[in-house]
Amino acid sequence: MQKLRHVFSLTRLSLSPSLRCYPLMASFSPSKLLPSKTFENLLPSSSPASSSMRSFYTLPLFVSRTFSSNVLDESQAPAPIDYRSVLQEDEFHRLADSTIHHLLEKLEEYGDTVEVDGFDVDYGNEVLTLKLGELGTYVVNKQTPNRQIWLSSPVSGPSRFDWDPASQAWIYRRNKATLSGILESELEQLFGKSVNLF
């Protein structure tokens, strides 16, 4: 029993604070940190429980555990875009409101030319909603903190658009598509009738 206590204290010394202080170690093996004698040699063989105890305590000595050292260096990560420096808030509201109101008018006109049960265009609380009955619902709204317009589409899902001064349009940065281009393409796909939103 005294030998067993001694081994426990050695194990505690080997696996304690030093490992917690260095979480980025590429790899370590507990068997390398413990003395060459194992629990298997120190446990008494006379007791009936010794065999199960021996297998319980010796298992960790032969298992090598690996820690990944692939940690993202924050200095190499792309700098986050500060949308406030790109577009001032009052300018953002002017552009976004103008875009959404223009869409409202164009979609109402388009609704008069197509026959769809449940077609309805609504604007309230700075959110434009286009209901297409069983075909689904479009939602267009402003996201002021990000200086973006967000679109929820029953066809393509969610998209986020940033103002592009060069093209004077709201651009989806992932595929460079414009807000108006996506809506025009999808509405034509749904109704078989082209629409010019801008």
C-alpha positions as CSV (number, residue, x, y, z in Angstrom):
1,M,0.0,0.0,0.0
2,Q,2.9,2.3,0.8
3,K,4.3,1.6,-2.7
4,L,0.9,2.4,-4.2
5,R,0.8,5.8,-2.4
6,H,4.2,6.6,-3.6
7,V,3.2,5.9,-7.2
8,F,0.1,8.0,-6.9
9,S,2.2,11.0,-5.7
10,L,4.6,10.5,-8.6
11,T,1.7,10.5,-11.0
12,R,0.3,13.6,-9.4
13,L,3.6,15.4,-9.8
14,S,4.0,14.2,-13.4
15,L,0.6,15.2,-14.6
16,S,-0.2,18.3,-12.5
17,P,0.3,22.0,-13.1
18,S,3.0,21.7,-15.7
19,L,0.6,20.3,-18.3
20,R,-2.1,22.8,-17.5
21,C,0.5,25.6,-18.1
22,Y,1.4,24.5,-21.6
23,P,-1.9,23.7,-23.5
24,L,-0.2,24.3,-26.8
25,M,2.3,21.4,-26.5
26,A,2.3,19.6,-29.8
27,S,2.0,16.2,-28.1
28,F,2.9,14.3,-25.0
29,S,2.7,10.7,-23.8
30,P,1.8,10.1,-20.1
31,S,4.0,7.0,-20.2
32,K,7.0,9.2,-20.8
33,L,6.3,11.3,-17.8
34,L,5.9,8.5,-15.3
35,P,8.7,6.4,-13.8
36,S,9.7,3.2,-15.6
37,K,7.9,1.1,-13.0
38,T,4.2,0.8,-13.7
39,F,1.2,0.1,-11.4
40,E,1.2,-3.4,-12.8
41,N,4.4,-4.2,-11.0
42,L,3.5,-2.5,-7.8
43,L,-0.1,-3.8,-7.2
44,P,-0.3,-6.8,-5.0
45,S,-1.3,-10.0,-6.9
46,S,-2.8,-11.7,-3.9
47,S,-6.1,-9.9,-3.7
48,P,-9.0,-11.0,-6.0
49,A,-9.6,-7.3,-7.1
50,S,-5.9,-6.8,-8.0
51,S,-6.4,-7.9,-11.6
52,S,-9.2,-5.3,-12.3
53,M,-7.3,-2.6,-10.4
54,R,-4.1,-3.4,-12.3
55,S,-5.9,-3.0,-15.7
56,F,-7.7,0.1,-14.5
57,Y,-4.5,1.9,-13.4
58,T,-2.1,0.7,-16.1
59,L,-4.3,1.6,-19.0
60,P,-3.4,5.3,-19.1
61,L,0.3,4.5,-19.0
62,F,0.1,3.0,-22.5
63,V,-2.3,5.5,-24.1
64,S,-0.6,8.4,-25.9
65,R,-2.6,11.5,-26.2
66,T,-2.0,14.2,-28.8
67,F,-2.9,17.8,-28.7
68,S,-3.1,20.0,-31.8
69,S,-0.8,22.9,-32.0
70,N,-2.7,24.4,-35.0
71,V,-3.9,27.6,-33.2
72,L,-5.0,30.5,-35.3
73,D,-2.6,33.4,-34.9
74,E,-4.8,36.5,-34.5
75,S,-2.2,38.7,-36.1
76,Q,-2.6,36.7,-39.3
77,A,-6.4,36.7,-39.4
78,P,-8.1,39.2,-41.7
79,A,-9.0,42.5,-40.0
80,P,-12.7,42.9,-39.4
81,I,-14.5,45.4,-41.6
82,D,-15.6,48.5,-39.7
83,Y,-18.7,49.4,-41.7
84,R,-19.0,52.6,-39.8
85,S,-15.8,53.9,-41.4
86,V,-17.1,52.8,-44.9
87,L,-20.6,54.3,-44.8
88,Q,-21.8,56.9,-42.3
89,E,-25.0,56.1,-40.6
90,D,-27.1,59.0,-42.0
91,E,-25.8,58.1,-45.5
92,F,-26.6,54.4,-44.9
93,H,-30.2,55.2,-44.0
94,R,-30.6,57.5,-47.0
95,L,-29.4,54.8,-49.4
96,A,-31.1,51.9,-47.7
97,D,-34.5,53.7,-47.4
98,S,-34.4,54.9,-51.0
99,T,-33.6,51.3,-52.2
100,I,-36.4,49.7,-50.1
101,H,-39.0,52.3,-51.1
102,H,-38.1,51.9,-54.7
103,L,-38.4,48.1,-54.4
104,L,-41.8,48.6,-52.8
105,E,-43.2,50.6,-55.7
106,K,-41.7,48.3,-58.3
107,L,-43.0,45.1,-56.6
108,E,-46.5,46.6,-56.3
109,E,-46.4,47.4,-60.0
110,Y,-45.2,43.9,-60.8
111,G,-47.9,42.4,-58.6
112,D,-50.5,43.9,-60.9
113,T,-49.1,42.1,-63.9
114,V,-49.0,38.6,-62.5
115,E,-51.8,36.4,-61.2
116,V,-50.7,34.8,-58.0
117,D,-52.9,33.8,-55.1
118,G,-51.7,35.5,-51.9
119,F,-49.4,38.1,-53.7
120,D,-49.0,41.0,-51.2
121,V,-46.4,43.6,-50.7
122,D,-46.2,45.3,-47.3
123,Y,-43.8,47.8,-45.6
124,G,-43.7,48.5,-41.9
125,N,-41.1,49.1,-39.2
126,E,-38.5,49.4,-41.9
127,V,-39.1,45.9,-43.1
128,L,-40.4,45.1,-46.6
129,T,-42.3,41.9,-46.9
130,L,-43.3,40.3,-50.2
131,K,-45.8,37.4,-49.8
132,L,-46.3,35.0,-52.6
133,G,-48.8,32.7,-51.2
134,E,-47.7,29.1,-51.4
135,L,-44.5,30.1,-53.1
136,G,-43.1,31.6,-49.9
137,T,-42.2,35.1,-48.5
138,Y,-39.4,37.5,-49.2
139,V,-38.2,39.8,-46.4
140,V,-35.9,42.8,-47.0
141,N,-34.7,44.8,-44.0
142,K,-31.9,47.1,-42.8
143,Q,-29.1,46.1,-40.5
144,T,-27.8,49.5,-39.3
145,P,-24.8,48.2,-37.1
146,N,-23.4,46.4,-40.2
147,R,-24.5,49.0,-42.7
148,Q,-26.1,46.2,-44.7
149,I,-29.4,45.3,-46.3
150,W,-30.5,41.7,-45.5
151,L,-32.6,39.6,-47.8
152,S,-34.5,36.4,-46.8
153,S,-35.5,34.5,-49.9
154,P,-37.7,31.4,-50.2
155,V,-35.5,30.5,-53.2
156,S,-31.9,31.2,-52.2
157,G,-32.1,31.7,-48.5
158,P,-30.5,34.6,-46.6
159,S,-28.1,37.1,-48.2
160,R,-26.4,40.2,-46.8
161,F,-25.7,43.2,-49.1
162,D,-23.1,45.9,-48.7
163,W,-23.2,49.2,-50.5
164,D,-20.7,49.4,-53.4
165,P,-19.9,53.0,-54.3
166,A,-18.3,52.0,-57.6
167,S,-21.4,50.3,-59.0
168,Q,-23.8,52.3,-56.9
169,A,-25.6,49.1,-55.9
170,W,-26.1,46.8,-53.0
171,I,-23.6,43.8,-53.5
172,Y,-23.6,40.4,-52.0
173,R,-19.8,40.0,-51.3
174,R,-19.8,36.2,-51.5
175,N,-20.8,36.1,-55.2
176,K,-20.9,39.7,-56.2
177,A,-24.6,39.5,-57.1
178,T,-26.7,42.6,-56.6
179,L,-29.9,42.8,-54.5
180,S,-31.9,43.9,-57.6
181,G,-30.3,41.2,-59.8
182,I,-31.2,38.4,-57.3
183,L,-34.8,39.5,-56.9
184,E,-35.3,40.0,-60.7
185,S,-33.8,36.6,-61.5
186,E,-35.8,34.7,-58.8
187,L,-39.2,36.5,-59.6
188,E,-38.8,35.7,-63.2
189,Q,-38.0,32.1,-62.3
190,L,-41.1,31.8,-60.1
191,F,-43.6,33.6,-62.4
192,G,-42.1,33.2,-65.8
193,K,-42.4,37.0,-66.3
194,S,-39.4,39.4,-66.3
195,V,-39.3,42.4,-64.0
196,N,-37.0,45.4,-64.0
197,L,-36.6,46.6,-60.4
198,F,-34.1,49.4,-61.0
